[in-house]
Amino acid sequence: MATKMSDKVKGSLIAQIMSEMKSAAILQNKPFDEGVFFDLIFMSDKELLKVSKLCGIK
């Protein structure tokens, strides 16, 4: 059975994802919507882990 991420771990992961996404947008000279933060905070742990892998985190 998988354990639930603590708020501290989840917050850190969201910050890393936001940083990677913002960097990618800047490198591609595209705008970055900070509203993505709200999408991330309501994701399940499993969804966040999938997004982090897509961003190259962990």
CHARMM-style PDB file with segment names, atoms N, HN, CA, C and O in Angstrom:
ATOM      1  N   MET     1       0.843  -1.177   0.000  1.00  0.00      PROA
ATOM      2  CA  MET     1       0.000   0.000   0.000  1.00  0.00      PROA
ATOM      3  C   MET     1       0.894   1.248   0.000  1.00  0.00      PROA
ATOM      4  O   MET     1       1.840   1.344   0.781  1.00  0.00      PROA
ATOM      5  N   ALA     2       0.583   2.184  -0.874  1.00  0.00      PROA
ATOM      6  HN  ALA     2      -0.185   2.106  -1.508  1.00  0.00      PROA
ATOM      7  CA  ALA     2       1.366   3.417  -0.973  1.00  0.00      PROA
ATOM      8  C   ALA     2       1.037   4.353   0.179  1.00  0.00      PROA
ATOM      9  O   ALA     2      -0.098   4.416   0.651  1.00  0.00      PROA
ATOM     10  N   THR     3       2.052   5.074   0.615  1.00  0.00      PROA
ATOM     11  HN  THR     3       2.974   5.024   0.231  1.00  0.00      PROA
ATOM     12  CA  THR     3       1.825   6.049   1.683  1.00  0.00      PROA
ATOM     13  C   THR     3       1.534   7.410   1.076  1.00  0.00      PROA
ATOM     14  O   THR     3       1.954   7.712  -0.041  1.00  0.00      PROA
ATOM     15  N   LYS     4       0.814   8.218   1.824  1.00  0.00      PROA
ATOM     16  HN  LYS     4       0.473   7.972   2.732  1.00  0.00      PROA
ATOM     17  CA  LYS     4       0.453   9.551   1.366  1.00  0.00      PROA
ATOM     18  C   LYS     4       1.633  10.494   1.586  1.00  0.00      PROA
ATOM     19  O   LYS     4       2.319  10.417   2.605  1.00  0.00      PROA
ATOM     20  N   MET     5       1.860  11.386   0.619  1.00  0.00      PROA
ATOM     21  HN  MET     5       1.303  11.449  -0.208  1.00  0.00      PROA
ATOM     22  CA  MET     5       2.929  12.377   0.748  1.00  0.00      PROA
ATOM     23  C   MET     5       2.582  13.378   1.836  1.00  0.00      PROA
ATOM     24  O   MET     5       1.427  13.778   1.976  1.00  0.00      PROA
ATOM     25  N   SER     6       3.579  13.779   2.599  1.00  0.00      PROA
ATOM     26  HN  SER     6       4.518  13.454   2.485  1.00  0.00      PROA
ATOM     27  CA  SER     6       3.351  14.820   3.603  1.00  0.00      PROA
ATOM     28  C   SER     6       3.177  16.159   2.880  1.00  0.00      PROA
ATOM     29  O   SER     6       3.574  16.308   1.725  1.00  0.00      PROA
ATOM     30  N   ASP     7       2.586  17.116   3.568  1.00  0.00      PROA
ATOM     31  HN  ASP     7       2.263  16.995   4.506  1.00  0.00      PROA
ATOM     32  CA  ASP     7       2.375  18.438   2.975  1.00  0.00      PROA
ATOM     33  C   ASP     7       3.700  19.088   2.591  1.00  0.00      PROA
ATOM     34  O   ASP     7       3.792  19.776   1.574  1.00  0.00      PROA
ATOM     35  N   LYS     8       4.724  18.865   3.409  1.00  0.00      PROA
ATOM     36  HN  LYS     8       4.650  18.306   4.235  1.00  0.00      PROA
ATOM     37  CA  LYS     8       6.044  19.447   3.140  1.00  0.00      PROA
ATOM     38  C   LYS     8       6.634  18.869   1.855  1.00  0.00      PROA
ATOM     39  O   LYS     8       7.160  19.607   1.022  1.00  0.00      PROA
ATOM     40  N   VAL     9       6.546  17.564   1.698  1.00  0.00      PROA
ATOM     41  HN  VAL     9       6.119  16.964   2.374  1.00  0.00      PROA
ATOM     42  CA  VAL     9       7.079  16.895   0.507  1.00  0.00      PROA
ATOM     43  C   VAL     9       6.285  17.318  -0.725  1.00  0.00      PROA
ATOM     44  O   VAL     9       6.856  17.605  -1.777  1.00  0.00      PROA
ATOM     45  N   LYS    10       4.969  17.351  -0.581  1.00  0.00      PROA
ATOM     46  HN  LYS    10       4.506  17.118   0.273  1.00  0.00      PROA
ATOM     47  CA  LYS    10       4.108  17.735  -1.698  1.00  0.00      PROA
ATOM     48  C   LYS    10       4.389  19.183  -2.120  1.00  0.00      PROA
ATOM     49  O   LYS    10       4.457  19.480  -3.313  1.00  0.00      PROA
ATOM     50  N   GLY    11       4.551  20.069  -1.156  1.00  0.00      PROA
ATOM     51  HN  GLY    11       4.496  19.828  -0.187  1.00  0.00      PROA
ATOM     52  CA  GLY    11       4.851  21.471  -1.450  1.00  0.00      PROA
ATOM     53  C   GLY    11       6.180  21.626  -2.162  1.00  0.00      PROA
ATOM     54  O   GLY    11       6.308  22.418  -3.095  1.00  0.00      PROA
ATOM     55  N   SER    12       7.166  20.867  -1.717  1.00  0.00      PROA
ATOM     56  HN  SER    12       7.063  20.223  -0.959  1.00  0.00      PROA
ATOM     57  CA  SER    12       8.484  20.910  -2.340  1.00  0.00      PROA
ATOM     58  C   SER    12       8.419  20.408  -3.779  1.00  0.00      PROA
ATOM     59  O   SER    12       9.032  20.993  -4.672  1.00  0.00      PROA
ATOM     60  N   LEU    13       7.687  19.340  -3.999  1.00  0.00      PROA
ATOM     61  HN  LEU    13       7.189  18.865  -3.274  1.00  0.00      PROA
ATOM     62  CA  LEU    13       7.542  18.778  -5.337  1.00  0.00      PROA
ATOM     63  C   LEU    13       6.832  19.762  -6.265  1.00  0.00      PROA
ATOM     64  O   LEU    13       7.233  19.931  -7.417  1.00  0.00      PROA
ATOM     65  N   ILE    14       5.785  20.406  -5.769  1.00  0.00      PROA
ATOM     66  HN  ILE    14       5.459  20.268  -4.833  1.00  0.00      PROA
ATOM     67  CA  ILE    14       5.058  21.402  -6.565  1.00  0.00      PROA
ATOM     68  C   ILE    14       5.987  22.561  -6.927  1.00  0.00      PROA
ATOM     69  O   ILE    14       5.954  23.049  -8.056  1.00  0.00      PROA
ATOM     70  N   ALA    15       6.806  23.000  -5.985  1.00  0.00      PROA
ATOM     71  HN  ALA    15       6.832  22.604  -5.067  1.00  0.00      PROA
ATOM     72  CA  ALA    15       7.752  24.093  -6.250  1.00  0.00      PROA
ATOM     73  C   ALA    15       8.761  23.696  -7.328  1.00  0.00      PROA
ATOM     74  O   ALA    15       9.093  24.501  -8.198  1.00  0.00      PROA
ATOM     75  N   GLN    16       9.244  22.463  -7.269  1.00  0.00      PROA
ATOM     76  HN  GLN    16       8.975  21.809  -6.562  1.00  0.00      PROA
ATOM     77  CA  GLN    16      10.194  21.979  -8.278  1.00  0.00      PROA
ATOM     78  C   GLN    16       9.534  21.913  -9.653  1.00  0.00      PROA
ATOM     79  O   GLN    16      10.134  22.306 -10.654  1.00  0.00      PROA
ATOM     80  N   ILE    17       8.296  21.413  -9.700  1.00  0.00      PROA
ATOM     81  HN  ILE    17       7.808  21.094  -8.887  1.00  0.00      PROA
ATOM     82  CA  ILE    17       7.571  21.314 -10.965  1.00  0.00      PROA
ATOM     83  C   ILE    17       7.358  22.707 -11.554  1.00  0.00      PROA
ATOM     84  O   ILE    17       7.588  22.931 -12.742  1.00  0.00      PROA
ATOM     85  N   MET    18       6.915  23.643 -10.707  1.00  0.00      PROA
ATOM     86  HN  MET    18       6.728  23.462  -9.742  1.00  0.00      PROA
ATOM     87  CA  MET    18       6.682  25.017 -11.171  1.00  0.00      PROA
ATOM     88  C   MET    18       7.975  25.620 -11.726  1.00  0.00      PROA
ATOM     89  O   MET    18       7.961  26.279 -12.765  1.00  0.00      PROA
ATOM     90  N   SER    19       9.071  25.394 -11.041  1.00  0.00      PROA
ATOM     91  HN  SER    19       9.083  24.859 -10.197  1.00  0.00      PROA
ATOM     92  CA  SER    19      10.361  25.925 -11.471  1.00  0.00      PROA
ATOM     93  C   SER    19      10.763  25.364 -12.830  1.00  0.00      PROA
ATOM     94  O   SER    19      11.192  26.106 -13.714  1.00  0.00      PROA
ATOM     95  N   GLU    20      10.623  24.056 -12.990  1.00  0.00      PROA
ATOM     96  HN  GLU    20      10.274  23.454 -12.272  1.00  0.00      PROA
ATOM     97  CA  GLU    20      10.970  23.411 -14.263  1.00  0.00      PROA
ATOM     98  C   GLU    20      10.078  23.904 -15.398  1.00  0.00      PROA
ATOM     99  O   GLU    20      10.558  24.172 -16.500  1.00  0.00      PROA
ATOM    100  N   MET    21       8.781  24.023 -15.127  1.00  0.00      PROA
ATOM    101  HN  MET    21       8.391  23.806 -14.232  1.00  0.00      PROA
ATOM    102  CA  MET    21       7.846  24.474 -16.160  1.00  0.00      PROA
ATOM    103  C   MET    21       8.117  25.927 -16.554  1.00  0.00      PROA
ATOM    104  O   MET    21       8.060  26.278 -17.733  1.00  0.00      PROA
ATOM    105  N   LYS    22       8.410  26.759 -15.570  1.00  0.00      PROA
ATOM    106  HN  LYS    22       8.456  26.473 -14.612  1.00  0.00      PROA
ATOM    107  CA  LYS    22       8.693  28.166 -15.850  1.00  0.00      PROA
ATOM    108  C   LYS    22       9.991  28.299 -16.646  1.00  0.00      PROA
ATOM    109  O   LYS    22      10.062  29.089 -17.587  1.00  0.00      PROA
ATOM    110  N   SER    23      11.005  27.539 -16.277  1.00  0.00      PROA
ATOM    111  HN  SER    23      10.947  26.897 -15.512  1.00  0.00      PROA
ATOM    112  CA  SER    23      12.278  27.563 -17.008  1.00  0.00      PROA
ATOM    113  C   SER    23      12.086  27.131 -18.454  1.00  0.00      PROA
ATOM    114  O   SER    23      12.635  27.743 -19.370  1.00  0.00      PROA
ATOM    115  N   ALA    24      11.308  26.080 -18.655  1.00  0.00      PROA
ATOM    116  HN  ALA    24      10.862  25.582 -17.910  1.00  0.00      PROA
ATOM    117  CA  ALA    24      11.053  25.590 -20.011  1.00  0.00      PROA
ATOM    118  C   ALA    24      10.315  26.643 -20.836  1.00  0.00      PROA
ATOM    119  O   ALA    24      10.623  26.836 -22.012  1.00  0.00      PROA
ATOM    120  N   ALA    25       9.352  27.318 -20.232  1.00  0.00      PROA
ATOM    121  HN  ALA    25       9.101  27.161 -19.277  1.00  0.00      PROA
ATOM    122  CA  ALA    25       8.600  28.360 -20.937  1.00  0.00      PROA
ATOM    123  C   ALA    25       9.520  29.521 -21.316  1.00  0.00      PROA
ATOM    124  O   ALA    25       9.440  30.041 -22.429  1.00  0.00      PROA
ATOM    125  N   ILE    26      10.388  29.925 -20.397  1.00  0.00      PROA
ATOM    126  HN  ILE    26      10.453  29.503 -19.493  1.00  0.00      PROA
ATOM    127  CA  ILE    26      11.308  31.032 -20.667  1.00  0.00      PROA
ATOM    128  C   ILE    26      12.279  30.658 -21.787  1.00  0.00      PROA
ATOM    129  O   ILE    26      12.544  31.468 -22.676  1.00  0.00      PROA
ATOM    130  N   LEU    27      12.807  29.442 -21.747  1.00  0.00      PROA
ATOM    131  HN  LEU    27      12.593  28.784 -21.025  1.00  0.00      PROA
ATOM    132  CA  LEU    27      13.737  28.998 -22.786  1.00  0.00      PROA
ATOM    133  C   LEU    27      13.090  28.959 -24.164  1.00  0.00      PROA
ATOM    134  O   LEU    27      13.758  29.169 -25.176  1.00  0.00      PROA
ATOM    135  N   GLN    28      11.780  28.688 -24.200  1.00  0.00      PROA
ATOM    136  HN  GLN    28      11.237  28.517 -23.378  1.00  0.00      PROA
ATOM    137  CA  GLN    28      11.055  28.635 -25.466  1.00  0.00      PROA
ATOM    138  C   GLN    28      10.431  29.980 -25.812  1.00  0.00      PROA
ATOM    139  O   GLN    28       9.695  30.101 -26.792  1.00  0.00      PROA
ATOM    140  N   ASN    29      10.733  30.995 -24.994  1.00  0.00      PROA
ATOM    141  HN  ASN    29      11.331  30.897 -24.198  1.00  0.00      PROA
ATOM    142  CA  ASN    29      10.208  32.341 -25.197  1.00  0.00      PROA
ATOM    143  C   ASN    29       8.681  32.356 -25.257  1.00  0.00      PROA
ATOM    144  O   ASN    29       8.081  33.043 -26.084  1.00  0.00      PROA
ATOM    145  N   LYS    30       8.069  31.582 -24.361  1.00  0.00      PROA
ATOM    146  HN  LYS    30       8.557  31.023 -23.690  1.00  0.00      PROA
ATOM    147  CA  LYS    30       6.612  31.496 -24.280  1.00  0.00      PROA
ATOM    148  C   LYS    30       6.161  31.986 -22.912  1.00  0.00      PROA
ATOM    149  O   LYS    30       6.915  31.919 -21.941  1.00  0.00      PROA
ATOM    150  N   PRO    31       4.929  32.479 -22.838  1.00  0.00      PROA
ATOM    151  CA  PRO    31       4.434  32.947 -21.531  1.00  0.00      PROA
ATOM    152  C   PRO    31       4.181  31.765 -20.593  1.00  0.00      PROA
ATOM    153  O   PRO    31       3.883  30.656 -21.037  1.00  0.00      PROA
ATOM    154  N   PHE    32       4.305  32.021 -19.302  1.00  0.00      PROA
ATOM    155  HN  PHE    32       4.547  32.922 -18.942  1.00  0.00      PROA
ATOM    156  CA  PHE    32       4.022  30.993 -18.302  1.00  0.00      PROA
ATOM    157  C   PHE    32       2.863  31.452 -17.442  1.00  0.00      PROA
ATOM    158  O   PHE    32       2.903  32.543 -16.873  1.00  0.00      PROA
ATOM    159  N   ASP    33       1.838  30.637 -17.343  1.00  0.00      PROA
ATOM    160  HN  ASP    33       1.805  29.751 -17.806  1.00  0.00      PROA
ATOM    161  CA  ASP    33       0.652  30.962 -16.557  1.00  0.00      PROA
ATOM    162  C   ASP    33       0.835  30.451 -15.135  1.00  0.00      PROA
ATOM    163  O   ASP    33       0.883  29.243 -14.901  1.00  0.00      PROA
ATOM    164  N   GLU    34       0.936  31.376 -14.191  1.00  0.00      PROA
ATOM    165  HN  GLU    34       0.898  32.357 -14.381  1.00  0.00      PROA
ATOM    166  CA  GLU    34       1.108  31.005 -12.780  1.00  0.00      PROA
ATOM    167  C   GLU    34      -0.120  30.263 -12.239  1.00  0.00      PROA
ATOM    168  O   GLU    34      -0.043  29.636 -11.183  1.00  0.00      PROA
ATOM    169  N   GLY    35      -1.240  30.328 -12.943  1.00  0.00      PROA
ATOM    170  HN  GLY    35      -1.303  30.838 -13.801  1.00  0.00      PROA
ATOM    171  CA  GLY    35      -2.455  29.637 -12.531  1.00  0.00      PROA
ATOM    172  C   GLY    35      -2.300  28.126 -12.513  1.00  0.00      PROA
ATOM    173  O   GLY    35      -3.120  27.418 -11.929  1.00  0.00      PROA
ATOM    174  N   VAL    36      -1.246  27.632 -13.153  1.00  0.00      PROA
ATOM    175  HN  VAL    36      -0.580  28.207 -13.628  1.00  0.00      PROA
ATOM    176  CA  VAL    36      -0.965  26.194 -13.158  1.00  0.00      PROA
ATOM    177  C   VAL    36      -0.769  25.696 -11.724  1.00  0.00      PROA
ATOM    178  O   VAL    36      -1.010  24.525 -11.430  1.00  0.00      PROA
ATOM    179  N   PHE    37      -0.334  26.586 -10.839  1.00  0.00      PROA
ATOM    180  HN  PHE    37      -0.139  27.537 -11.077  1.00  0.00      PROA
ATOM    181  CA  PHE    37      -0.142  26.237  -9.427  1.00  0.00      PROA
ATOM    182  C   PHE    37      -1.417  25.642  -8.839  1.00  0.00      PROA
ATOM    183  O   PHE    37      -1.366  24.656  -8.103  1.00  0.00      PROA
ATOM    184  N   PHE    38      -2.560  26.242  -9.165  1.00  0.00      PROA
ATOM    185  HN  PHE    38      -2.601  27.042  -9.763  1.00  0.00      PROA
ATOM    186  CA  PHE    38      -3.823  25.767  -8.609  1.00  0.00      PROA
ATOM    187  C   PHE    38      -4.192  24.388  -9.144  1.00  0.00      PROA
ATOM    188  O   PHE    38      -4.809  23.589  -8.440  1.00  0.00      PROA
ATOM    189  N   ASP    39      -3.815  24.112 -10.384  1.00  0.00      PROA
ATOM    190  HN  ASP    39      -3.314  24.761 -10.956  1.00  0.00      PROA
ATOM    191  CA  ASP    39      -4.035  22.768 -10.922  1.00  0.00      PROA
ATOM    192  C   ASP    39      -3.187  21.755 -10.156  1.00  0.00      PROA
ATOM    193  O   ASP    39      -3.651  20.661  -9.832  1.00  0.00      PROA
ATOM    194  N   LEU    40      -1.956  22.127  -9.874  1.00  0.00      PROA
ATOM    195  HN  LEU    40      -1.579  23.015 -10.136  1.00  0.00      PROA
ATOM    196  CA  LEU    40      -1.037  21.212  -9.191  1.00  0.00      PROA
ATOM    197  C   LEU    40      -1.452  20.924  -7.751  1.00  0.00      PROA
ATOM    198  O   LEU    40      -1.339  19.787  -7.293  1.00  0.00      PROA
ATOM    199  N   ILE    41      -1.932  21.941  -7.031  1.00  0.00      PROA
ATOM    200  HN  ILE    41      -2.024  22.865  -7.404  1.00  0.00      PROA
ATOM    201  CA  ILE    41      -2.247  21.710  -5.616  1.00  0.00      PROA
ATOM    202  C   ILE    41      -3.445  20.796  -5.425  1.00  0.00      PROA
ATOM    203  O   ILE    41      -3.606  20.194  -4.364  1.00  0.00      PROA
ATOM    204  N   PHE    42      -4.294  20.689  -6.454  1.00  0.00      PROA
ATOM    205  HN  PHE    42      -4.163  21.178  -7.317  1.00  0.00      PROA
ATOM    206  CA  PHE    42      -5.462  19.821  -6.326  1.00  0.00      PROA
ATOM    207  C   PHE    42      -5.257  18.439  -6.946  1.00  0.00      PROA
ATOM    208  O   PHE    42      -6.185  17.631  -6.980  1.00  0.00      PROA
ATOM    209  N   MET    43      -4.055  18.167  -7.433  1.00  0.00      PROA
ATOM    210  HN  MET    43      -3.302  18.823  -7.405  1.00  0.00      PROA
ATOM    211  CA  MET    43      -3.761  16.849  -8.002  1.00  0.00      PROA
ATOM    212  C   MET    43      -3.516  15.836  -6.890  1.00  0.00      PROA
ATOM    213  O   MET    43      -3.093  16.182  -5.788  1.00  0.00      PROA
ATOM    214  N   SER    44      -3.794  14.583  -7.209  1.00  0.00      PROA
ATOM    215  HN  SER    44      -4.138  14.302  -8.105  1.00  0.00      PROA
ATOM    216  CA  SER    44      -3.494  13.511  -6.256  1.00  0.00      PROA
ATOM    217  C   SER    44      -1.983  13.276  -6.248  1.00  0.00      PROA
ATOM    218  O   SER    44      -1.269  13.737  -7.138  1.00  0.00      PROA
ATOM    219  N   ASP    45      -1.515  12.565  -5.246  1.00  0.00      PROA
ATOM    220  HN  ASP    45      -2.096  12.191  -4.523  1.00  0.00      PROA
ATOM    221  CA  ASP    45      -0.087  12.252  -5.147  1.00  0.00      PROA
ATOM    222  C   ASP    45       0.393  11.513  -6.400  1.00  0.00      PROA
ATOM    223  O   ASP    45       1.472  11.794  -6.922  1.00  0.00      PROA
ATOM    224  N   LYS    46      -0.413  10.576  -6.867  1.00  0.00      PROA
ATOM    225  HN  LYS    46      -1.289  10.348  -6.443  1.00  0.00      PROA
ATOM    226  CA  LYS    46      -0.051   9.775  -8.034  1.00  0.00      PROA
ATOM    227  C   LYS    46       0.085  10.662  -9.276  1.00  0.00      PROA
ATOM    228  O   LYS    46       1.020  10.499 -10.060  1.00  0.00      PROA
ATOM    229  N   GLU    47      -0.852  11.600  -9.450  1.00  0.00      PROA
ATOM    230  HN  GLU    47      -1.611  11.732  -8.813  1.00  0.00      PROA
ATOM    231  CA  GLU    47      -0.796  12.509 -10.594  1.00  0.00      PROA
ATOM    232  C   GLU    47       0.434  13.419 -10.517  1.00  0.00      PROA
ATOM    233  O   GLU    47       1.092  13.671 -11.526  1.00  0.00      PROA
ATOM    234  N   LEU    48       0.735  13.907  -9.316  1.00  0.00      PROA
ATOM    235  HN  LEU    48       0.200  13.702  -8.496  1.00  0.00      PROA
ATOM    236  CA  LEU    48       1.913  14.769  -9.142  1.00  0.00      PROA
ATOM    237  C   LEU    48       3.197  14.026  -9.487  1.00  0.00      PROA
ATOM    238  O   LEU    48       4.101  14.593 -10.101  1.00  0.00      PROA
ATOM    239  N   LEU    49       3.278  12.768  -9.099  1.00  0.00      PROA
ATOM    240  HN  LEU    49       2.544  12.307  -8.600  1.00  0.00      PROA
ATOM    241  CA  LEU    49       4.469  11.976  -9.414  1.00  0.00      PROA
ATOM    242  C   LEU    49       4.618  11.786 -10.920  1.00  0.00      PROA
ATOM    243  O   LEU    49       5.734  11.801 -11.440  1.00  0.00      PROA
ATOM    244  N   LYS    50       3.494  11.607 -11.625  1.00  0.00      PROA
ATOM    245  HN  LYS    50       2.588  11.595 -11.203  1.00  0.00      PROA
ATOM    246  CA  LYS    50       3.538  11.478 -13.085  1.00  0.00      PROA
ATOM    247  C   LYS    50       4.039  12.770 -13.722  1.00  0.00      PROA
ATOM    248  O   LYS    50       4.888  12.738 -14.612  1.00  0.00      PROA
ATOM    249  N   VAL    51       3.514  13.906 -13.268  1.00  0.00      PROA
ATOM    250  HN  VAL    51       2.824  13.932 -12.545  1.00  0.00      PROA
ATOM    251  CA  VAL    51       3.931  15.203 -13.802  1.00  0.00      PROA
ATOM    252  C   VAL    51       5.408  15.446 -13.504  1.00  0.00      PROA
ATOM    253  O   VAL    51       6.141  15.947 -14.357  1.00  0.00      PROA
ATOM    254  N   SER    52       5.845  15.092 -12.299  1.00  0.00      PROA
ATOM    255  HN  SER    52       5.250  14.685 -11.606  1.00  0.00      PROA
ATOM    256  CA  SER    52       7.253  15.309 -11.944  1.00  0.00      PROA
ATOM    257  C   SER    52       8.176  14.476 -12.834  1.00  0.00      PROA
ATOM    258  O   SER    52       9.253  14.939 -13.211  1.00  0.00      PROA
ATOM    259  N   LYS    53       7.768  13.271 -13.168  1.00  0.00      PROA
ATOM    260  HN  LYS    53       6.893  12.895 -12.862  1.00  0.00      PROA
ATOM    261  CA  LYS    53       8.578  12.436 -14.060  1.00  0.00      PROA
ATOM    262  C   LYS    53       8.641  13.051 -15.454  1.00  0.00      PROA
ATOM    263  O   LYS    53       9.689  13.017 -16.100  1.00  0.00      PROA
ATOM    264  N   LEU    54       7.520  13.618 -15.923  1.00  0.00      PROA
ATOM    265  HN  LEU    54       6.670  13.646 -15.398  1.00  0.00      PROA
ATOM    266  CA  LEU    54       7.505  14.278 -17.228  1.00  0.00      PROA
ATOM    267  C   LEU    54       8.426  15.498 -17.242  1.00  0.00      PROA
ATOM    268  O   LEU    54       8.996  15.842 -18.278  1.00  0.00      PROA
ATOM    269  N   CYS    55       8.567  16.142 -16.096  1.00  0.00      PROA
ATOM    270  HN  CYS    55       8.104  15.863 -15.255  1.00  0.00      PROA
ATOM    271  CA  CYS    55       9.442  17.319 -15.973  1.00  0.00      PROA
ATOM    272  C   CYS    55      10.891  16.929 -15.710  1.00  0.00      PROA
ATOM    273  O   CYS    55      11.763  17.797 -15.650  1.00  0.00      PROA
ATOM    274  N   GLY    56      11.158  15.645 -15.555  1.00  0.00      PROA
ATOM    275  HN  GLY    56      10.450  14.940 -15.604  1.00  0.00      PROA
ATOM    276  CA  GLY    56      12.519  15.175 -15.312  1.00  0.00      PROA
ATOM    277  C   GLY    56      12.951  15.263 -13.863  1.00  0.00      PROA
ATOM    278  O   GLY    56      14.147  15.315 -13.574  1.00  0.00      PROA
ATOM    279  N   ILE    57      11.992  15.280 -12.948  1.00  0.00      PROA
ATOM    280  HN  ILE    57      11.021  15.238 -13.183  1.00  0.00      PROA
ATOM    281  CA  ILE    57      12.286  15.354 -11.516  1.00  0.00      PROA
ATOM    282  C   ILE    57      12.169  13.951 -10.928  1.00  0.00      PROA
ATOM    283  O   ILE    57      11.182  13.257 -11.172  1.00  0.00      PROA
ATOM    284  N   LYS    58      13.167  13.530 -10.157  1.00  0.00      PROA
ATOM    285  HN  LYS    58      13.968  14.094  -9.958  1.00  0.00      PROA
ATOM    286  CA  LYS    58      13.257  12.220  -9.498  1.00  0.00      PROA
ATOM    287  C   LYS    58      13.473  11.175 -10.510  1.00  0.00      PROA
ATOM    288  OT1 LYS    58      13.578   9.997 -10.169  1.00  0.00      PROA
TER     289      LYS     58
END
